[in-house]
Amino acid sequence: MKAAIVVFPGSNRERDAVAALEAVSGTKPHLVWHRDTELPKVDLIVVPGGFSYGDYLRSGAMAAHSPIMREVKARADQGVRVLGICNGFQIITEAGLLPGALMRNGGLKFICRVQHLRVENTDSPFTAKYAKGQVVRYPIAHGDGNYWTDAETVKRLDGEGQVAFRYIADEARADPRGNPNGSVTDIAGIFNAKRTVLGLMPHPEDAVEALHGNTDGKPMFEGLVEALS
């Protein structure tokens, strides 16, 4: 599997994404600068975490208009898989690849912790190595992770299997106490309609090696390698 990671001024998780992808695929991904206008021929594009452009204006809003994003959107339209993590989720949502918006956390505080999530849909290479309903633990680190969209869109996302992950308090059920940021219906990550684009606030790339404390993020990358190699 060949992958590219898009780097913006203020990105700070691209090296984590490189390490995760290289560990699982055995191939080092390309790093592509935001001012570039072309991407190499790849099977996966990762838009990583960080604070692109210092989060000025709105998280992800400026990066969404970088030259490289026109090519990212074109490749997404062609079916190339796109993974937006944390700030990357904000960027691809601002760019129109996913519906909704990411707002300030409900408690108005930056949150950094390991978070329980429930896998909601496994009909995608991103989640195929998990079981539906499986509980995983990914790190989170964000101040603007409060996912919002209108009630009709939430209904559509649920009805069409576009909710990928939800925050939970424990291994049994969704619970408001487990929602770290106020996201509507505890949504932690969503797919596009074809489930070829995934955006999520938690960091699977930081749960790949035993040194991280758990390896719950590794199956995401294993599923992508298996499907796209």
C-alpha positions in Angstrom: 0.0 0.0 0.0 1.3 3.4 -1.0 0.3 6.4 1.2 0.8 10.1 1.3 0.6 12.4 4.3 -0.2 16.0 3.8 1.8 18.4 6.0 0.6 22.0 6.8 2.3 24.8 8.8 1.4 23.7 12.4 0.9 20.0 11.7 2.6 18.0 14.5 1.3 14.4 14.1 2.7 13.6 10.7 5.6 11.7 12.1 3.3 9.6 14.2 1.3 8.8 11.1 4.6 7.9 9.2 5.7 5.6 12.1 2.3 3.8 12.2 2.0 3.3 8.5 5.6 2.2 8.1 5.3 -0.2 11.0 2.2 -1.9 9.5 2.8 -1.7 5.8 6.6 -1.9 5.7 6.6 1.1 3.3 7.5 4.7 4.2 4.7 7.1 3.1 5.3 10.2 1.1 5.2 13.6 2.9 3.5 16.2 0.8 3.7 19.9 1.5 0.6 22.0 1.6 1.8 24.3 -1.2 2.2 21.4 -3.6 -0.4 21.0 -6.3 0.1 17.3 -7.1 0.0 14.1 -5.1 2.0 10.9 -6.1 0.0 7.9 -7.1 -1.1 6.5 -3.8 -3.8 4.3 -2.3 -4.3 6.3 0.9 -4.1 10.0 1.8 -3.7 10.9 5.4 -4.4 14.4 6.7 -2.8 14.4 10.1 -3.3 16.1 13.5 -1.9 19.3 14.8 -2.8 23.0 14.7 -2.7 23.9 11.1 -2.1 27.7 10.6 -2.3 28.0 14.4 -6.1 27.3 14.3 -6.6 30.9 13.3 -10.0 31.8 11.9 -11.3 28.4 12.8 -9.7 25.0 13.2 -9.0 23.6 9.7 -10.6 26.5 7.9 -7.4 28.0 6.4 -5.8 24.6 5.6 -8.9 23.5 3.7 -8.1 26.2 1.1 -4.4 25.2 0.7 -3.4 24.3 -2.9 -2.9 20.6 -2.2 -6.5 20.2 -1.0 -7.8 20.6 -4.5 -5.9 17.5 -5.4 -7.0 15.7 -2.2 -10.6 16.4 -3.1 -10.1 15.2 -6.7 -8.5 12.0 -5.5 -11.3 11.4 -3.0 -13.8 11.8 -5.9 -11.9 9.1 -7.7 -12.2 6.7 -4.7 -8.8 7.1 -3.2 -9.1 6.5 0.6 -8.7 9.6 2.8 -8.1 9.5 6.5 -8.4 12.7 8.5 -7.3 12.5 12.1 -8.0 15.2 14.7 -7.0 18.5 12.9 -7.2 16.4 9.7 -10.9 15.7 10.5 -11.4 19.4 10.9 -9.7 20.1 7.6 -11.5 17.6 5.5 -14.8 18.6 7.0 -14.1 22.3 6.2 -13.1 21.2 2.7 -16.5 19.6 2.2 -15.4 15.9 2.1 -17.6 15.2 5.2 -20.7 16.9 6.5 -21.0 18.9 9.7 -18.6 21.0 11.7 -16.1 20.7 14.6 -16.6 23.3 17.3 -15.1 24.2 20.6 -15.3 21.5 23.2 -18.4 21.8 25.4 -16.3 22.4 28.5 -14.1 24.9 26.7 -11.0 23.1 27.8 -8.3 21.2 25.8 -8.7 17.5 26.6 -5.8 15.0 26.5 -6.5 11.4 27.7 -7.1 7.9 26.5 -10.7 7.5 25.4 -13.1 4.5 25.1 -14.8 4.3 21.7 -17.3 1.9 20.3 -17.0 0.7 16.7 -20.3 1.4 14.9 -19.7 0.1 11.4 -17.2 -2.3 10.0 -18.2 -2.2 6.3 -15.0 -0.3 5.3 -11.3 -1.1 5.1 -10.8 1.5 7.9 -12.8 -0.6 10.4 -12.9 -4.1 8.7 -10.5 -5.6 11.2 -12.7 -4.7 14.2 -16.0 -6.2 15.2 -19.2 -4.2 15.2 -19.8 -3.0 18.8 -16.1 -3.6 19.8 -14.7 -1.2 22.3 -11.3 0.3 21.6 -9.1 2.8 23.3 -7.5 5.6 21.4 -5.8 8.7 22.7 -7.5 12.1 22.2 -5.9 15.5 22.3 -8.0 18.4 21.1 -9.8 21.7 22.0 -12.1 21.8 19.0 -13.5 18.3 18.8 -17.2 19.0 19.4 -18.8 17.5 16.3 -22.1 19.1 15.3 -24.6 18.7 12.5 -28.3 19.1 12.2 -30.8 16.4 13.3 -31.7 15.4 9.8 -28.1 14.8 8.9 -27.5 12.8 12.1 -30.5 10.6 11.2 -29.0 10.1 7.7 -25.5 9.3 9.1 -27.0 6.7 11.4 -29.4 5.3 8.8 -26.7 5.0 6.1 -24.0 3.5 8.3 -21.8 6.6 8.2 -21.1 6.8 11.9 -17.8 5.0 12.4 -17.1 5.5 16.1 -18.9 6.8 19.1 -17.5 7.9 22.5 -18.5 5.7 25.4 -17.8 5.8 29.2 -17.2 2.1 29.5 -17.5 -1.1 27.6 -21.3 -1.4 27.9 -23.1 1.6 26.4 -23.0 5.1 25.1 -23.2 7.5 28.0 -23.0 11.3 28.2 -20.3 11.0 30.9 -18.1 9.3 28.3 -18.5 12.1 25.8 -15.4 14.3 26.2 -16.4 17.3 24.1 -20.2 17.5 23.6 -20.3 15.9 20.2 -23.9 15.3 19.0 -25.0 11.8 19.8 -21.5 11.0 21.0 -20.1 10.9 17.5 -16.3 10.4 17.4 -15.8 9.7 13.7 -17.8 9.5 10.5 -17.5 8.2 6.9 -18.6 9.8 3.7 -21.5 8.1 1.9 -19.2 5.6 0.1 -17.1 4.9 3.2 -13.9 5.8 1.4 -13.3 8.8 3.6 -13.0 8.7 7.3 -12.6 11.6 9.7 -12.2 11.1 13.5 -11.0 13.2 16.4 -9.2 10.3 18.3 -5.7 9.2 17.3 -5.4 5.6 16.1 -1.8 6.2 14.9 -0.9 6.7 18.6 -2.2 3.3 19.6 -0.1 1.0 17.3 2.9 0.0 19.3 3.0 -1.7 22.7 5.0 1.3 24.0 1.9 3.4 23.5 0.1 1.4 26.2 -2.3 -0.4 23.8 -2.4 -1.4 20.1 -6.1 -0.8 19.5 -5.3 1.5 16.5 -3.2 -1.1 14.7 -6.2 -3.0 13.1 -7.2 0.2 11.3 -4.0 0.3 9.4 -3.9 -3.5 9.0 -7.3 -3.4 7.4 -6.2 -0.6 5.0 -3.0 -2.5 4.0 -4.9 -5.7 3.4 -7.6 -4.0 1.3 -5.3 -1.6 -0.7 -2.2 -3.7 -1.3 
